[in-house]
Amino acid sequence: MWSGDKYHVASSSLMASMAKDMSGTKHSLAPLDVYIDLCLKEKTWSKLITYLFRWVEQRKGSIHLCCKKMKIISRSKETIKKVLRIVKLDCIQEVELNFTQKLSTLAKFASLLGKMRNVQRLLLSPIHGSAVEEQDHQALLQFTSQILRLQHLRYLRMEGPAFLEGRLNQMLRCLKIPLYNISITNCQLTESDLTHLSQCPEICQLKGLNLSGVTLTNFCPKLVQGLLEKVADTVEELKLNLCGITDSLLTALLPALSCCSQLRVLSMCGNLISMAVLESLLRHTHGLPALRLEFYPAPRESYSSLGILHQERLAQLKAELWEILTDLGRPRKIRISPRPCPHCGEDMCDHLNPNT
């Protein structure tokens, strides 16, 4: 077993030793399983990986290359096909395709995805295509038909899936078991999409929900509220960054948020929220026993009418928030950021952490 290609080794001696030790396996009654986690970058394949692939191809009958975690960073369809032809697909538990791709490309990959029947985590980078045209619609059908085969899928992350607009139900109805985490980011969804998501029985055990970059401001507040109520008993991480959330929408969501008893992480950066509503949010979430990490935007009053951040005004508002948190008493780690990224560094986030 090999934990991954992280360290430089004397590849020639290692490969010679490997070849010698494994030379007797071709007469074994059962194939030898070789495990390795793969992160493949087309232009930076190490000598070890190149040798390993060649070595396995030469011993197809006696060696199974097993990979529980696979990440592919490549624009080459041939590279993807080559890798997936070598690896034993039903061993993969986590797969990430981290490159910009078209929906048609994803459809061609779908048949191989369907063979990864033990995949638990599926992560897809930005996918272009709207499924409006007949060609894209057929590609979407090809892709979703293979999701039906993934009977252990628990974690689904899709970044920029434009083709899901108005068609999210087509994806959701392919899920076979409840999800633990769903992340659909940087795309447009319709009210019907949100309705289907809130009514989907496969989110009844959801622990992570990320809709960052999905504009929620045009939706009926009760629709968003209904979604939060559906996951309130189980959700531990909730990310609603850059969702266009305004005071009126957030105010409507406060009762549902205050019922999320298992919530540990709440992130709402990049939304335009006033100081008064932010204060109300802090008070509503004060009773959540598990909440330990919170990311909020700088209050609206920190900016001029032209959108320019006033540092002195922000410092004053932070002092007021500090007093509120001190009065509430329970230790909380809160980050107030004028920038949208919820995972930014010390230089752009300010920490309010009383009594710790």
Secondary structure, 3 states (H helix, E strand, C coil): CECCCCCCCCHHHHHHHHHHHHHHHHHCCCCEEEEECEEEEHHHCCHHHHHHHHHHHCCCCCEEEECCEEEEECCCHHHHHHHHHHEEHHHCCEEEECCCEEHHHHHHHHHHHCCCCCCCEEEECCEECCCCCHHHHHHHHHHHHHHCCCCCCCEEEEECEHHHCCCHHHHHCCCCCCCCEEEEECCCCCHHHHHHHHHCHHHCCCCEEECCCCCCCCCCHHHHHHHHHHHCCCCCEEECCCCCCCHHHHHHHHHHHCCCCCCCEEECCCCCCCHHHHHHHHHHCCCCCCCCEEEEECCHHHECCCCCECHHHHHHHHHHHHHHHHHHCCCCEEEEECCCCCCCCCCCCEEECCCC
